[in-house]
Every structure is written in C-alpha cells, then in structure tokens.
Amino acid sequence: MTRTTTTPGGPGAGDRGDDGVPEKGRGYRKGPVLLRGKEIPAQTTDQRLLAAGGDSDWVHSDPWRVMRIQSEFVEGFGALAEVGPAVSVFGSARTRGDHPDYAQAVEVGRLLADAGYAVMTGGGPGIMEAANNGAHQAGGTSIGLGIELPFEQGMNEFVNLGVNFRYFFARKTMFVKYAQGFIVLPGGFGTFDELFEALTLVQTHKVTEFPIVLVGSDYWGGLLEWLRTAVADRGMIGRADLDLLHITDSPAEAVAYVIERGRALAASEREALDELVEDQQDAAGTAADGS
Ligand SMILES: CC(C)=CCNc1ncnc2c1ncn2[C@@H]1O[C@H](COP(=O)(O)O)[C@@H](O)[C@H]1O
C-alpha cells in the first residue's frame, strides 16, 4: 500500500509535515532529525515500511542479520531461562543405535533426569538422540538445541523442549549459559568444537569453572595423553589445565561427578563472592573511619 507523495526537495517541499502532509514551515521530522527543503524524503518511514514489493536485497544485508541473531538470543533465553538445573551432553551425530556408546549416552540421560537435571543436547541423531532418549525414558526435561544445516535433518523424537538455531554461535551460548556441566561422549569435529570451547572459556576465566567429563577412556585416552605430553610438555597449556577434564567409562560416575563437582564449584564461588563483599565493606568502613 503506497500513498502518493509530493516530490522530494524543490520549492514547497519544506512545507511537508511528519506525516507527509504539507504544512507550511514545519519541515519533516524523522525521529530526532528535522529535515527541510531538498532533504525531505519522497516517502514517510511508514510508507516505506508498509509498501508492498520492491527490492528485497535488504533481507540479505548484515544489519538485517544482526536482528535475526538478536532474535535467536531472545528466543533462546526466553525458552530456557526457567528450565532449572541442566547438563549439556555432547557426542557424535553418527553413532548408531546398536553401538555401545549409544547405550552409554542413554544411561547418562536417564541418570541425569533421575537426579532432577534437564538434559540438553544438539537435538540431532546419534549420541544427542541417545541422551534425549534416556531423559525421555526417565520422564525428565529433554532439551534439543537444533541447528539449521545444509542437509535435511530434524529434531530427534525424544526432545520435549526444542529450540532451533540458525547460527552455531548463538546456540553454543545456550549450552554454556544454561548448563551446570558438560558430559562428552565420543564424537568428531562438532564434539571437539564444543569441548574445546568449554575448556577455553574456563581456562581464560571468561566463565566460572564448571565440570567437564569425558566418557570413554579408550576413545579419549589418546587425546589426553597428547595433551599431557606434546601440549603440556611444550608449555602450550599449564599442568593445572589438565585437571579441567575428568575421564571415566561409567555413566553413573560421569553424572555423579558433574553433580558433586558442580555443587563444590558453586559453593566455592559463593564463598569467594561473600569474602569479596566483606573485604569491600571493611574497606568502605576503614575509609569512613579515616575521614
Ligand atoms: C546425520 C548428521 C551428520 C546430522 C548432523 N546433525 C546435527 N544436528 C545437531 N547438532 C549437530 C549435528 N551435527 C553436529 N552437531 C553438533 O556437533 C556435535 C556432533 O558433531 P560430530 O558428529 O561429533 O562432528 C553435537 O554435539 C552437536 O551439537
């Protein structure tokens, strides 16, 4: 719906008001900006917004993408804010239902749900499906944070709270923000990406430490050995950084570790904050006494 307007600029154009209706001497206000004479646009902002058809290149422009990215955060935060305690479970999208890793992940999901934790996965097939399956069997909250991929794939059937993301980075924020810990089963590049992002965030103190457990010593053992030797020996990481990872073959141990270590870390975080507040109060008291 486009209304006819007066031509921009030129004699008399400065007399057009905010709504495009001519009004002597008032000019044209565009938000906080006042336009007069040749600066007055041919159409009002509303006319441009409501006009049908026309060029649609703007849909592919970066400012428009920024709005979409923002909406992913808004939708994600809105959907997950009230979920309560949760643990993110990662692992291969390719693990088949008859593989022992699948059974391990089902058990992890089940035990987490039994302990009152929501299970958060990438919502896809393989290990993600297995962990959601376990949570579903135990009647727990089974979350899938899906990702739009070039090839067709849907949210697995065991998800009861699903959010679909267009952008990997927005989705990754949710895994960290809403989980008390990570449990990582055997996987490929996607799994490594999620694991190493978590390690980097904790190592650089960008987030408070949270427990990270690797399930499957035969699969992860080689990586840990390499981290201990090639990586730590050459000083690429500190020896203490190796303690950020806990490795086990037992789903029960993985779940117990995540819960207990998570509680211990949260308690020491609270203690450190209390001490900080006390120190600040003492400092403020000393300053007041001295004045
Ligand atoms: C059949 C197939 C490959 C489907 C891919 N469909 C996917 N759906 C959801 N998350 C995914 C998918 N592929 C990779 N990811 C992400 O990357 C990890 C698995 O990647 P990978 O298979 O280890 O490297 C998962 O924890 C998940 O967060």
Ligand as a Chemical Component Dictionary entry (heavy atoms), coordinates in Angstrom:
data_LIG
# 
_chem_comp.id                   LIG 
_chem_comp.type                 NON-POLYMER 
_chem_comp.pdbx_formal_charge   0 
_chem_comp.three_letter_code    LIG 
# 
loop_
_chem_comp_atom.comp_id 
_chem_comp_atom.atom_id 
_chem_comp_atom.alt_atom_id 
_chem_comp_atom.type_symbol 
_chem_comp_atom.charge 
_chem_comp_atom.model_Cartn_x 
_chem_comp_atom.model_Cartn_y 
_chem_comp_atom.model_Cartn_z 
_chem_comp_atom.pdbx_ordinal 
LIG C1  C1  C 0 23.490 -37.197 10.297 1  
LIG C2  C2  C 0 24.155 -35.923 10.657 2  
LIG C3  C3  C 0 25.628 -35.808 10.457 3  
LIG C4  C4  C 0 23.437 -34.910 11.208 4  
LIG C5  C5  C 0 24.005 -33.697 11.756 5  
LIG N1  N1  N 0 23.078 -33.089 12.600 6  
LIG C6  C6  C 0 23.364 -32.382 13.699 7  
LIG N2  N2  N 0 22.325 -31.930 14.429 8  
LIG C7  C7  C 0 22.529 -31.252 15.561 9  
LIG N3  N3  N 0 23.762 -30.993 16.048 10 
LIG C8  C8  C 0 24.820 -31.411 15.353 11 
LIG C9  C9  C 0 24.670 -32.113 14.135 12 
LIG N4  N4  N 0 25.900 -32.381 13.658 13 
LIG C10 C10 C 0 26.787 -31.881 14.573 14 
LIG N5  N5  N 0 26.147 -31.307 15.594 15 
LIG C11 C11 C 0 26.769 -30.704 16.808 16 
LIG O1  O1  O 0 28.094 -31.182 16.894 17 
LIG C12 C12 C 0 28.193 -32.305 17.768 18 
LIG C13 C13 C 0 28.386 -33.565 16.960 19 
LIG O2  O2  O 0 29.285 -33.365 15.936 20 
LIG P1  P1  P 0 30.222 -34.568 15.468 21 
LIG O3  O3  O 0 29.315 -35.604 14.903 22 
LIG O4  O4  O 0 30.937 -35.015 16.684 23 
LIG O5  O5  O 0 31.132 -33.956 14.436 24 
LIG C14 C14 C 0 26.893 -32.391 18.546 25 
LIG O6  O6  O 0 27.112 -32.389 19.951 26 
LIG C15 C15 C 0 26.059 -31.210 18.056 27 
LIG O7  O7  O 0 25.947 -30.194 18.999 28 
# 
loop_
_chem_comp_bond.comp_id 
_chem_comp_bond.atom_id_1 
_chem_comp_bond.atom_id_2 
_chem_comp_bond.value_order 
_chem_comp_bond.pdbx_ordinal 
LIG C1  C2  SING 1  
LIG C2  C3  SING 2  
LIG C2  C4  DOUB 3  
LIG C4  C5  SING 4  
LIG C5  N1  SING 5  
LIG N1  C6  SING 6  
LIG C6  N2  SING 7  
LIG C6  C9  DOUB 8  
LIG N2  C7  DOUB 9  
LIG C7  N3  SING 10 
LIG N3  C8  DOUB 11 
LIG C8  C9  SING 12 
LIG C8  N5  SING 13 
LIG C9  N4  SING 14 
LIG N4  C10 DOUB 15 
LIG C10 N5  SING 16 
LIG N5  C11 SING 17 
LIG C11 O1  SING 18 
LIG C11 C15 SING 19 
LIG O1  C12 SING 20 
LIG C12 C13 SING 21 
LIG C12 C14 SING 22 
LIG C13 O2  SING 23 
LIG O2  P1  SING 24 
LIG P1  O3  DOUB 25 
LIG P1  O4  SING 26 
LIG P1  O5  SING 27 
LIG C14 O6  SING 28 
LIG C14 C15 SING 29 
LIG C15 O7  SING 30 
# 
